[in-house]
Amino acid sequence: MRRKTLLATVMAGALLVGLTTAGAEAGGRDDKVARAFEATTRSTPWTQVAKIPLKFPTYHPQGFALVGDLIYLSSVEVLEAPVKYPVPVDGYDRSPGKGIGHLLVIDRQGRLKKDIRLGEGTVYHPGGIDFDGENVWVPAAEYRPNSKAIVYKVNPKTYRVTEQFRVRDHVGGVVRDRRTGRVHGVSWGSRTLYEWTASGKQLDAQPNQSHLLDYQDCDYVSRSKQLCGGVTGLPTATGGGYELGGLALIDLKDDNRILHEIPFPAFSSAGHSATRNPVALEVEGKKLRLFTAPDDGEEVNGTELYVYESPIS
């Protein structure tokens, strides 16, 4: 009985990041998610409280955005994988491949509500996404570095897709600052951090000062801060590989300075770091809750929605 009650609470339409930030902005203090995350440490216990199979094609998940009691999930369906060139061709290190970009709308029980197609031609790889209180912001890029991308906004009430601007680089994720209206983004592997106006005028581009994680998905959490999940692939002594996952709180108004950062110790059914792909956090009562979907659709049990919680002191 306790397990059923817990799952019902987790999947209920809790007070979400996207709906609580406005109050935090007006009050001049960080929202509950940012404060709760800053209180975490390497020793903070995280308990997996749910693992929900997504019983529809999910392809390669990229980003999460919490919108009311729905979860928006960006994903790339690869029809033809890019192939590395022996030597660069026209400045590219690989072919563009072929694919379809998806923005999947699901409820908290893991049921598919809508499949929105994004991209055009060789631009088919959606990245990390963000909900600014009105629209879901989604980049779609070529599946190769130093390429090109389109940044869209999607109306969650009508599902209308609007192209906002284009970028001459691979954009792997975007976040919209609710204070300034500016859009922040990351390049391939998050090695370059961008800032644009909402119409696409580039205001800044700087090297990522952190070399610990490649940010995969970020969400705005109030007062010009973003909370990012990511992963770094490391070799092991036996010749295999290891995924180091983690979370970082970043100050958008202070040259993307890292305010707080922790490793995340959990792994999926397929052995991937929990923060490998999409992440989203919210606060419910005295719990900080993390949603992740680290596995791809074709792996082991397919894509599963993992939910972790840690106590807030």
N, C-alpha and C positions, 0 to 999 in steps of 0.2 A: 504493500500500500504506500509506503514512504517513497519508493522508487517512482510510482505513477504520479504522486503528488509533486515530486521534484521535477519530473519531466514536464508536467503541465505548467509549472511555474516558469521553467526555462523557455518553453515555447510560446508562452502567452505574450501578448503585445505589451512589453514592458516600456517604461519611459526611456526613450532611446537617445543616443548621442545627437542625432539630427534634430530632435525636438527639444532638447534641454539646453543646447548651446546658446540660443538667443537670450535666455534669462541670465546665463553666466556672463555674457558680453555686457549686458546692460548693468549688471551689478559690479562690474570691474574686477571680477575674480575668476579664476579658472573653474571650469565645470567639474562635476564629480569624477568623471573618467580621468581627467588629467591629474587631479589631486590624488585619486586612488592609485594611479600608476606610479606617480612619483614616490609613493610610500612603499612600493615593492622593492625587494632586494633579490640577490641570488638565492637566498634561503626561503623566500616566500613559497609556501606550498600551493600547488595548483592541482585541483582534482577534476578528472574527467567526469562530467555528470550526464553526458549524452553523446551518442554516436548514431546519427540518423542517415540511413542510406538514401541517396538521391536516385530514384528509380526512373531515370530518363537520361538521354544522352547529355553528358556534361563536358566532354572533350577535355581540354586542358584549362582548368580554372585559373583566373588571374586576380580578380578584385571583388571585394564585398562592399556594399553600402546598405546600411540599415535605414529603411524608410517606413515609418509606422510599424505595423506588424509584418511587413514583408522584407525579404532580403533580395537585393539585386546582386547578381553574380555575372561578371564578365568572363568570357571564355573564348578560346580560339580552337576552331575545328581545322586541323591540318589535313589537306587533301593531297598535297605533294610537299614533302619536307625540303627545306633549303639544303643545297649541297655546297660544301666548301670548294672554292676554286684553288687550283695549284698555285696560281699567282693572282693578285687582285685584278678585277675586270671593271673598268670605269670607276675605280675607287671603292668597289665593293669586294668583300672577302668571300662572299657566297651568293648563290642564286636566290631570287626572291621566294621561290616556292609558290604554292597555291593554297588557299584556304578560305574559310568563312568566319567572320566575326559575329559573336553572339552576346547579347545582354539578356540573361535569363532572370525572370522574376519568379521567386518561389515563396511559399509561406513557411512558417516556422515548423511545420510538420514535414517539410521536405517535398511538398507537392508543387509541380510546375504550373504557373499561372499564365506566363507569356514568354515567347521567344522573339526578341527583337534583333534583327540583322543590322550589322554595322560594317562600314568600310566600303572600299571600291577597288577593283583591280588587284594590284599587289599589296594594297594596304588593307590587311585583314586581321591583324593581331591586336585585339583589345588589351589594355593593361590595367593597372590599379585605378580604382574609381572612387568618387566622393559625392556625397549628397549635401548640397549647400542650404537645405531647407526648402528649396523650390524645385531644383532640377538635379538630376544625376549627371555628373560630368565624367565623360569616358573618352580616353584617347584610343585611336586605332592606328597601328603603324605597320610598316613592312617588318617582316620577321628576320631582320638583320641589322647590325649596328650601322651608325652613320648614314641613315637612309631618310625616310620621310614619314610624316604622320598627319592625321586629321584629329582635331579635338572637337567632340560633340557634346551637346547637352540634351538630355532626354527628360521630357515632362512625365513624372510618375502618375499623373492623373489621366493623361490622354495617350501616353506612350509616343508622343510626337518627337521625332529626332531632328535636331537642328545642328547644322555644321556651324561651329563658332570660328575656327581659324585653322590654318595649316602651318606645319613646322618642318623645316629642312633638317630633320634628325629623327632618330627613333625615339619616341616618347613612351616610356614604360609605365607611367602612372601620373595622375594629376590630382591636385587638391585645390579647392577654392577657399581663399581667406575671406571669411565673412565680414571682417572689419574693413578691409581695403577693397574687396571685390576682385583682387588680383588672383591669377591662376599660377600655381606652382607645379612644376613637373620634374621628372627624372628621366635621364637618358638610359640607354642600354647599360644594364648593370648598375644603374644609378651613379655613374662616375661623374656626370655633369648634372648640376641642379639649376633649373631654369625658373624664371619669373616673367610672366606676361600680363598685359592688361586682359580684360575679358574679351576684347576683340582681337587679341593676338599680337599686339605690339610687344616685342621683346624688351624687357627692362633690365634683365640681368642673366648672366650665365657664369657659373663658377664651379671649380672642381669640388667634388665632395670631400670634405675634410676627414670623413670617417672611412677607413679601409677595412673595418670589421665585418660589415654586412652589406650585401646588395639589397636595397630596399625593393620589395615586390609590390606592396600595397600600403597606402597611407590614407588616413582619415583626419579631417579637421576636428580639433577638440577644444577650441575656444582661445580667445585672446592671441590670435596669430600664432598658433602652435599646431603641429600635426603629429600624429602618432603612427609610426611606421612599423611594419613587420618585414622581416627579411631573412636571408639565408646566405651562407658562404660554403662552397664546396671545398673540403680539405682532403689531402691524401692521408692514408694511414700507413703504418710501418709495414703492413703485409701487402701493400700494393693496391688496396681497395680505396674506397672513398668514404667520407664522413660529412654530413650536413650539419653545420653549426647554425642554429636558428636563434633569433632574438627579436626584441622589441625596443624601439627608441622613440623618445619624445624630443621633438626638434622645434626650435624657435625660428619661425619664418621671418620675423622682423629683425633678427640679429645674426645675419649671415649664416642661417641654418645651423646655428650652434646646437650641439646635443646637450639637452638639459638633464636627461636621465636615460639609462640604457641597461638592459638586463638580458642574459641568455635565457632561452626558453627550453626546458629539458624534455619535452614530450615528443613522441614519434607516432606516426600513423601505422595502419595495418601493413602498408607496403614498405615501411621503414624510412619514410621521409620525415624530416623535421616538420613539426606542426605549423611553423610559420613560413613554410616554403612558398606558398601561394597566397590566396586571399586571407585577410584577417579583418576583424571588426571587434570593437570592445564597447561594452555598456556597463552601467551600474544598476543593480537591482537590490534594493535593501542594503544589506551589509556585505554584498558580494561584488567583486569585480569579475565580469564575465567576458570570456574571449571565444569568438566564433572562428573556426578555421576550416579549410577544405584542402589539405595538402596533396591528396592523391589525384591522379588523372583518371578519366573514365574507364580506360582499358586495364587498369592495374588491379590485381588481387580482387578485392570486393567492389571495385569501381570507386566512384567519388562518394565519400561520406562526409557529412557535416559533423564536425567535432565541436563540443562545447565544454570549456573548462571554466572553473571558478576558483577564486582565491578570496580569503576573508579580508575585509577592510577593518583595520584596527581603529 
